[in-house]
Amino acid sequence: MMHRLAAAAAGFLALSTGLVLAQTPAPKTDMTKTDKDMKEYQLAAVSKVTLAQALTTAEQQGEKGRAIDADFEKADGKNPNHYSIKVVYPDGKLVEYGINADDGALYKTENQPIERYFTRLKPADFQKATTSLKDALKIAEQKAGGGKAYEAEVEREGASVQYDIKVALPDREQKVKVGPDGKVVD
């Protein structure tokens, strides 16, 4: 009888402990973060559209345009998570395109005064580069050991251009510089 009573008490204790544990809230993890709590590189890493896809969409908007600058931007009150991409055309025209990072749709087009953007760069400098920004993205992603490029900018280095690219990795971002010939610059 004593043995049955002890077994019943042990069963009741296990059941009540299980019920208490079931009612204890689970600890919060990074997966419960909202978009506004995440850093840009974290949002870019999980966006459905890659920067390379957004560049293709932007460059297809006009004839012979070349993307020269791309930034991932977090959603705000009037814009979704998006890539802001500047494209320069051989005639010197500069256009900024907004590409939705979730569905790849072009949602904004804005002409920019080229003088405001360039100090020493000229449209011909981009045309001379043998490596495109899109190719430089691939090179930067490989150099970073994977990850997803989410921002890129073109600067003048000597007599040519150089690409400064940020790559989103699972736990951080890494900056990679790529020369106009496709070689990583240290």
C-alpha positions in Angstrom: 0.0 0.0 0.0 2.8 2.4 0.9 4.4 1.6 -2.5 1.2 2.6 -4.3 0.8 5.8 -2.3 4.4 6.8 -3.1 3.9 6.0 -6.8 0.7 8.1 -6.9 2.4 11.0 -5.1 5.3 10.8 -7.6 2.9 10.8 -10.5 1.0 13.8 -9.1 4.3 15.7 -8.6 5.4 15.0 -12.1 2.0 16.1 -13.5 1.9 19.3 -11.5 5.5 20.1 -12.4 4.7 19.6 -16.1 1.7 21.9 -15.8 3.8 24.6 -14.2 6.5 24.3 -16.8 3.9 24.5 -19.6 2.6 27.7 -18.2 6.1 29.3 -18.0 6.6 31.7 -20.9 9.4 30.7 -23.2 12.5 32.9 -23.2 12.6 35.5 -25.9 15.0 34.8 -28.8 16.3 36.9 -31.7 13.5 35.5 -33.8 11.0 37.6 -31.9 12.7 40.8 -32.9 10.6 43.2 -35.0 12.0 44.8 -38.1 12.4 48.1 -36.3 14.7 46.4 -33.8 16.9 44.8 -36.4 19.9 46.4 -37.9 20.0 47.2 -41.7 22.4 44.3 -42.4 20.1 41.9 -40.6 17.1 43.0 -42.6 19.1 42.9 -45.8 20.2 39.4 -45.1 16.6 38.1 -44.9 15.1 40.2 -47.7 13.7 38.3 -50.6 15.3 40.4 -53.3 19.1 40.5 -53.6 21.0 43.7 -54.3 22.1 42.2 -57.6 18.5 41.6 -58.6 17.6 45.2 -57.6 20.6 46.5 -59.7 19.3 44.6 -62.7 15.8 46.1 -62.3 17.2 49.7 -61.9 19.6 49.3 -64.9 16.8 48.0 -67.1 14.9 51.3 -66.7 17.0 53.2 -69.2 19.3 52.5 -72.1 23.0 51.8 -71.2 22.8 53.1 -67.7 25.3 51.9 -65.1 24.5 51.6 -61.4 27.0 53.5 -59.3 25.5 53.5 -55.8 23.2 51.3 -53.9 21.9 51.5 -50.3 19.6 49.2 -48.4 17.2 51.3 -46.4 14.9 50.2 -43.6 11.1 50.8 -43.9 9.8 54.1 -42.6 6.3 55.6 -42.6 6.2 56.1 -46.4 8.7 53.6 -47.8 9.0 49.8 -47.5 12.4 48.1 -46.9 14.1 49.0 -50.2 17.2 49.5 -52.2 18.0 53.0 -53.3 20.0 52.7 -56.5 21.6 55.5 -58.4 22.2 54.9 -62.2 24.3 57.2 -64.4 23.7 57.4 -68.1 26.2 58.2 -70.9 24.6 61.6 -71.4 25.3 62.5 -67.8 21.8 62.0 -66.4 21.6 60.6 -62.9 18.5 58.8 -61.7 17.7 57.3 -58.3 15.4 54.2 -58.3 13.6 52.7 -55.3 13.4 48.9 -55.5 11.2 47.1 -53.0 13.4 44.6 -51.1 10.5 42.2 -50.6 9.0 41.9 -54.1 11.6 43.6 -56.4 9.1 46.1 -57.7 10.2 49.5 -58.9 8.2 51.9 -56.7 10.0 55.2 -57.0 12.0 57.1 -59.7 13.7 60.5 -59.0 16.0 62.5 -61.3 19.1 63.7 -59.4 21.3 66.7 -60.2 24.6 65.0 -61.2 26.6 67.8 -59.8 25.2 67.1 -56.3 26.5 63.6 -56.4 29.9 63.9 -58.1 32.8 65.9 -56.9 35.7 64.5 -59.0 33.9 61.6 -60.8 32.6 61.8 -64.3 30.2 59.5 -66.1 33.0 58.4 -68.4 34.9 57.0 -65.4 32.3 54.4 -64.9 32.2 53.5 -68.5 35.9 52.8 -68.5 35.7 50.3 -65.6 36.0 46.7 -66.8 34.1 45.4 -63.8 30.5 46.4 -63.3 29.0 47.1 -59.8 27.0 43.9 -60.2 30.2 41.9 -60.8 31.9 43.6 -57.9 29.0 42.5 -55.6 29.7 38.8 -56.5 33.4 39.3 -55.8 32.7 40.9 -52.5 30.3 38.2 -51.4 32.9 35.5 -52.2 35.7 37.4 -50.4 33.4 37.7 -47.3 32.9 34.0 -47.3 29.2 34.1 -48.3 26.6 36.5 -47.0 24.6 39.0 -49.0 25.8 42.3 -50.4 23.4 45.1 -49.4 25.2 48.4 -49.9 27.7 49.6 -52.5 29.2 52.8 -53.5 31.6 53.9 -56.2 34.6 56.2 -55.4 37.4 57.5 -57.4 40.7 56.0 -56.6 43.6 57.5 -58.7 42.6 57.6 -62.3 39.7 55.0 -62.0 36.8 54.0 -59.8 36.7 51.6 -56.9 33.7 49.9 -55.4 33.1 49.9 -51.6 30.7 47.1 -50.7 29.1 46.1 -47.4 28.2 42.4 -47.1 25.6 41.2 -44.5 26.8 38.1 -42.6 24.7 36.3 -40.0 26.3 38.1 -37.1 27.9 41.2 -38.6 28.7 43.2 -41.7 31.9 43.1 -43.6 33.3 45.9 -45.9 35.1 44.8 -49.1 36.8 47.1 -51.7 36.9 46.0 -55.3 39.0 47.7 -58.0 37.7 48.5 -61.5 39.6 45.3 -62.7 37.7 43.0 -60.3 40.5 42.5 -57.9 40.0 42.9 -54.1 41.8 45.9 -52.7 43.3 45.5 -49.2 
